[in-house]
Each structure stands twice: as C-alpha cells, then as structure tokens.
Amino acid sequence: MDITTIHAVNRLTERWAAVVRPDAGGTVFTAAGVWPLLALLADGAGGPAREELARALGIPAEGAAAAARELLDGLGRVPGLVAATGLWTRADLPLEKRWTDDLPDGARGTLTGDAGIDRPVLDGWAAERTDGLIEHMPAPVGPEVLMVLASALALRVTWQQPFDAVPAGTDDGPWSGQRFLGLRRTTRELDRVRVTRSPAGPVTLLEVEGRTDVDVHLLLGAPDAAPGEVLVAGIAAVTGRTPAEGASTLPEGSPGPGLDLSTVESFSPDSYLIEETVAFDLRAEHDLLGQARLFGLDAASDDAFGHFPGISSAPLAVGSARQSAMARFHATGFEAAALTAVSMRAGGGAPTTRYRVRRAEVAFRRPFGFLAVDRSSHLVLAAGWVNEPLPHTTPFAPVF
C-alpha cells in the first residue's frame, strides 16, 4: 500500500478520534472503511464539494479513485482481513463510464425504490461481506435513494499466546464493586508494554500480537485524560511519529498509567510481564453527516445543488453517510468489522420532465441452458442446463 495513502488514512483516524464521544459502553470506528468511499466520491465531485473532500482525504481529488483501489487491494492482502465494496443504483440513473470504470472490483446491483425488496438485498450483502459480524446496511432505502456506495471490512485475529479467562473485579475507579470477565497471561517480552508522553500526560501501550500480521494495541491514559487525547497519542506512538519507551528501560515504580515496575525474587533468570485486561464486546453507530466538515461532506450534502458531475449527469447530493462498527476482544483473539455506506438523493437542478423510453423485460421461469464463451476466441469455456433453481432459503455467495 502506498505510504502517502496510509498516512492520509491515519490522519483521518486521528481527527476522528479527537472528536469522537464514546457512549456508556464505549465505541469503535474505522477510518479505513470511510476513506476509500470519500476518495471515490471526490473523484466524481465538482466545485466546493470536490475541494472539501480533497481536504478531508489529505490528497488531491485527481487520482483519488486510484488511491482507493490500491488501498482496498492492500487491505485485502492483510492476513485475517476481508475488504469489499458495493454499488447499487436506480436503473434510470445515468452513470459516467469513466467513474464506473475506475471503481474497485465489487458488487453491482440495482435499487428498485421498494424498501421491501432493497432492504433484504443490502442487508444480505452486509452480513455476507462481514461474515455475519454486522447484519444490516447502515443506509436508508426507499424511492428517494438513487445510489448506495458501501465498503465492508472484517478482521479476525488469533493471539500468538492466548489469555486465561478469569473472574475479576476492582475496588477502585468507575468499575469499583463490579465483577467482570478478566483476561490474564504472563510473557517474557517486557517491551510489549511501552509508555509514550503526550500533551494529556503519559499513555501506556500494551501490544497483543496476532498469529499473522495484525496486532492489537491497548492504550491506557491518565484518569482525567479525554478518550480522544489518549487515542491520538496512541496512534502517534504506534505509527512511529512519537517515541515510546519499553518496560525494559523504564524506571522502577509507576512510570505510566496502570504500569508498575519493580525488582522481585524469582526462580527463573528471565524477566517477565504479567498482562491483565478485560474482555469486551462493542458496537457503535456513527452518523458521518453529524461531523460533515471532518469528512468533507458539508457542501456535498446540500441538496439545493448537484455536486457529482463526474458520477452522473443527474444532479446528486449526499443523503446519508453512516458507519456501523463492532469489536470483540477475548481470550483467544480479536474480531472487528465496519460497514460504511453513503447514499445519494437528487440534488437541485434535476430535470423537471421525465423521458419516455422503451422498457424490455425477460424472465427465465422454466428450464434453460447456458454457455460461457471467451470473447476474443469464441471458445466455449462452460456449458450447462438449469433444470431446478436454488430454493429461496439456500445460502449462496455472489460472484463479482
């Protein structure tokens, strides 16, 4: 993946982290699911919307679609991570060929305007692309929705060394008096825990290593530090922009939140690290238009105008932009998924008259045959006959 794109996505993550407001149970979000969609929109946008999207992306709008494709391809190569995109449009919405040709490979479908038909299709894709971790597409359906552009990310990580699940509790802080599912393990790698300094004070980072190329870093700040401040500090540390000192060289005592270092007697010559945390299961819904300027969607969501001449000759405006996200941290691994969707509605300047066109419909409702033919050589690659269609309840995987 291109380093410029990686830095741009990380910067969007930091900006989002700085303003996110966790609810009582916490929150989870991923800019990596939002950034490619903003890039594809920027590629087809014009005027102020194009400028705002480029600022939010951190790269020029020219070439943004190529950067989105490369990012999604790179995400798809990360072990344990599945990335997908989908586009659904009304049949009568004209699309610019240059824009559709530049889209990443993914699902293509038609919206009918009937919620009873469109909702199962979108939700089915969401569940399949996230392996059931997220079951619903966070996008409206109905006659006013002309287009839905979506991305799905699903990650599964197995720990190199699992934790022991144990009952736990504490007498201090906001969890005082509660009993919860604790996770505990001992390792010989002291520098899995580090401390970084930030404007909000010290932040302790614990790296939990996955079996493939994905790790999870747990972050603990001072009791009065805001969540956004701790997240921003952690992002800067794990991306190498700010230093973090490992436990092997930190002074004894409490050099970081939740961290205690001392010299003890032991039967082994090796130093060791005891890791204690808690299992968690989070789900969150994010309305990206609630932070429209952060995501470069302020102008684009003004439906008094059309903002995407590179996508369609019909004036379009962003009608909704939402993300559903989840994360689970448990004794043997970590799971996370995000489903991000942007829907389009008609913008100002839409034609006031409708064209009269011929409509054709074909239906295969009895046994039929098929041929797969190589276009250049006319070689028949496969042939067959369908006597029975799959029953309605049979699960299937669409081929893109």
N, C-alpha and C positions, 0 to 999 in steps of 0.2 A: 504494500500500500504506500502511496506517495506521502512523504513526510510532511509536505505542506498541508495536505488534506487532514492528516492525523492531528496536526497542531490546530487546525481550524475547528475540528470536531471537539478537541479537548477544551478549546477556549469557549465554545458554546456550552459545554458541560459546566465549566467554571461559572459562567454568567448565570446559567440556570440555577446552579447550586446556591449562588449568592442571594437569590430572591425566593427560593422555594420555601414554603411554610408547611412543615410536616403536621399532620393531624395527630390525634391522641395515640394512634397506633404506629405512627411513623409514615414513611413514604418511600417510593422507589421511582426512578425515572431514568431514561437513557437518551442522551442527545444523539447517539449513533443511529437511533431509529428515526429521528426528526431530520437530521442534517441532509440525508440524501433526498428527501421529499422537497425540502426547501430549495435544494440545488436544481432539481428537475423543474420546479416552478419558476425559479429565477431564469432558467434557460428560455422559457417561453413567455416571460413577462416583459412589459414595456413601461416606460415612464417612471414615475415615482416608485411604483411597486418593485420594479427591477432594481432600482438603486437601494431601496430598503432591504430587499432580500440579499443583495450582494454584501451589504454591511453586516447583516446578521450571519452570513456564511463565513465572512472573513476572506473571501476570494472573489475575483471578478465574475460577473454573470456569464461572460463568454467562457466556454469550456466547463461550466458548472455541471452540465449533464454528464460529460465525460468523467469528471471527478467523482460524481455519484456512482456511475457504473463501476469505476475502479474500486471505490470504497466497498461497494456491495460484493464485488468479486473477492476482494481481500477478506471481508468478513466471512464469506462462505468457505474460505480456506482455513479458518481458525478451528482447530480441533474442538469438537463439542458444541460448536455454534452453527446454527442454521439461519440463513438470511433469505428473505424473499420479498418481492414486490408484486403489487397487483394494480390493475387499472380497469375500472368499469365505467362505461359512458352510455348515455342515452343513444339509441340507434340513429336519431335525427340530428345529433350534434356533430358538425363537421370538425375534423381534426387535421392539423397541419402535418403533412407527411414527414417533414424534417424533424419535428419534435417527436413523433411516434417512433421514427427510425432510431433516434438517439436514446430511447428508453432502455433501461436494463431488461434482460430477459425476465419474464414473469407472466402471471396470469393476465388474460384479457377477457373481459366479459361485457355484457350488455345490461343496462338498467332498464327496467320496464316502467318505472314510476309507481308500481304497485308494491306497497310495503310488504304485503303477504307473500310476494314472490321474491323480492330483492333481499329482504332481511335474512331468510334461510341461506341464500347463496353467499352473502358476505360473511355471516357468522360461521358457516361451514368452512370457508377458506381460512378465517382467523383461527379456528380450532385446529384445523389440519396443519397449518404452517407453524403453529406454536406447540404442536404435539399435545394439544389439549390443555396447555397451561393457561391460555386465555380463550374463552369460548365465544366472545362477542366482538364484533367490529365496532369501534367507537366512532361511528358515523351515522348521521340521520339517513332515513330513506323516505321516499315519497315523490310526488310529482315535481317538486321544486328542485330536487337534486339532479343535476345534469352530469356530474362526474364524481367519482371517488378514486383517489390515488392513495395507496396504502403501502406500508412496509411492515414486515414482521421479523422479529429477532427472537430466537430461543436458544438458551445456553444451558448446558448441563456439565457440571464439573464434579469429578470424584477426587477426594483428597488423597494425596500420597500417603498420609498417615491419618486414619480416622480418629475421631474423638470418642471418648466414652460418654454416653448419655447418663447423667446422674441428676437426682432431685437436688435443687439448690434454693438458696434464699439469702437475704441480706438484712441487716439491721440498720443500714444507712441509706440515705438518699431517697429518691422518689419511689423505688421498688421496695422500700422497707416493709417488712412483715409479709411479703408475698412469697409464695413457693412457685418455682418455675423449672423448666427443663434446662438444666445446665449441661455444658459440654466441656470436657476436660481431657487434656493429654499432656505428656511430657516429651520434649525433644532435646537433642544435644546442640541444636543450632541457635545460639544466643542471638545472633544478628537477624533472626526472623522478626524480632521486635526492635523498633527504632524510635527515635524521638526527633521531631523537627520543631523549629521555632517559627512562630508566626505572629502577626500583629495581635492575634487573640490569645497569645500565650503558647506554651508548649502543647504539642499534639503527639500522642503515642500511636504508632502504627504497628499492627501485627499482620504479617504476611502468611496466609494459609495457602500452601502450594497444592495445585491440582496435578493430576497424573499426566495431563497433556501440557499445552502451552498457556493455560489460563490459571491465574491465581486470584485469590480474593484477599483484599487488604481491609482489615478492621481498623477504625480510627476512633481515638478517644481524646477529647479535648478537656479543657478546664470546665468545672461545673457551670460557670456562668458564660461560657463561650456559646455563641449562636450556632445552630446547625450549619448554616451557610458558611460561616467562618471556618469551622472545622473541616468541612468538605473541600473548600477552596485550598486550605493548607495541605490537606492530604493529596489532592490532585497535583499540586505543585511538587510535592515530595516524591510521589511515585512516578511522575514523569521526568524527574531529574532536574527540574528547574530550581528547586531549593534543596539544600543538603539535609540529610537526616543521619544521625549518629546511631550506630548499632550498640546493643547492650553490652557487647564485649569490651567496649572502651568508655562507656558512660560511668560516671562516678557512683559510688555506693550511696544508698539512701533512696529517695523517690525523685529521680531525675525527670520523670514525665508522669502525666495523669495515669493512675491505675498501675503504675510500674514500681516495683520495689526490688532493689539490688542489694545483696549482702554476701558476706563470706560465711560459709557454713561447713561443718564437717560432713564427710561423705565416704562411703566405702568404695566409690569409683573415682578415678583420677579426672574424669570428664566433667566439665561444667554442664549445666542443664537448664532448661527453660520450662517452667510449668505454665501452660496456657489454659485459661478458664474464660469461657464466654457463655452465651446463651443461644439456644436455637431460636430462629424467628421465621415468621411467615407473613409477608407484607403484600398488600395490594393497594394500588393507587390509581386514581383517575385525574388526568391533567387537561384542563381547557387551555390550549395554547393561545387562543384569542384573548384570554384573560391577561396574558403578557404579550400582546401583539407586537409591541415595539422590540422586545427581546428577540422575537423570532422573525422580524422583518415582515410582519403581516398586517401592519396598521393600514397602509394605503390599499393593499390587496383585498381587504375585507370590506371596503367601501363599495356597496353595490349600486351607487349612483353612476358608476363608470365601469367600463370593461378594462381589465388590466393584463390580459394574456393573449395578445395578438399572435404570438408565436405558437400557441397551443390550438387556438380555434379562431375562425373568423367571426364566430358568435361571441358577443361580449360576455366575459365571465368574471366573477368575483368569488373570493373565498367565503363560503357559507359557514363552515365549521372546520376546526383543526383540533384534534384531541389525541391523547395517548392513554392507553390502558397498560399498566405495568405491574409485574409481580416479582417477588424474590423469596426464596426459601433457603435458609442456612441450617443444616442439620449435621448429625454426627458423621455421616459418610460423604457428604458433598454439598453442592450448591446448585440451585436452579434459578434461572431468571428468564423473563420473557417480556417483550414490549410489542404492542400493536399500535401503530400510529397511522392516523387516517386524516386526509384533507379532502373535504367535499367542496364542489363548486356549484354555484347557482348563477342565474342570469344576472349580468351587470347592466348598467344603464346603456342606452343606445341599441338595445336589442331590437330587431326588426319588428314592426307592428303588424306585418302581414305574414301569413304562412304560405309557403309554396304548395302547389298541387303536384303531387308526384305519384308515379305508379308504384304500387306495393305488390310484391310477389311473396307467396308462402309455399313451402314444400314440406310435406310430412311423410316420414317413413314409419308406417304403423302396421307393417306386416313384414315377413322375412325379406331380407335384401342382401346383396353381395357387396364386396369392396375390393379395391385394388390400391396398392401403394406403388407409385411409379416414379422413377428417377427422372427429373425434368430434362436434364441435358441429354441423357442417353435413351430415354423412354424405357429403361429397364424396369420390369415389374419386380419390385422388391418383396411384396407380400400380396397374397390374395386370400379371400375368405368369404364366408357366408354367415349371416346372423340369422339364426332361427328363433332365438329367445333373447329378449333384452334382460339386463340385470333387474332384479326386483328393486323397488323404491328404497327399501331399507338396507340394501347392500352397500357397505362402505367401499369407496373407491378413491384412487389418487389421480387427479387430473394430470395430464402430461402437457408441459408447457413448451 
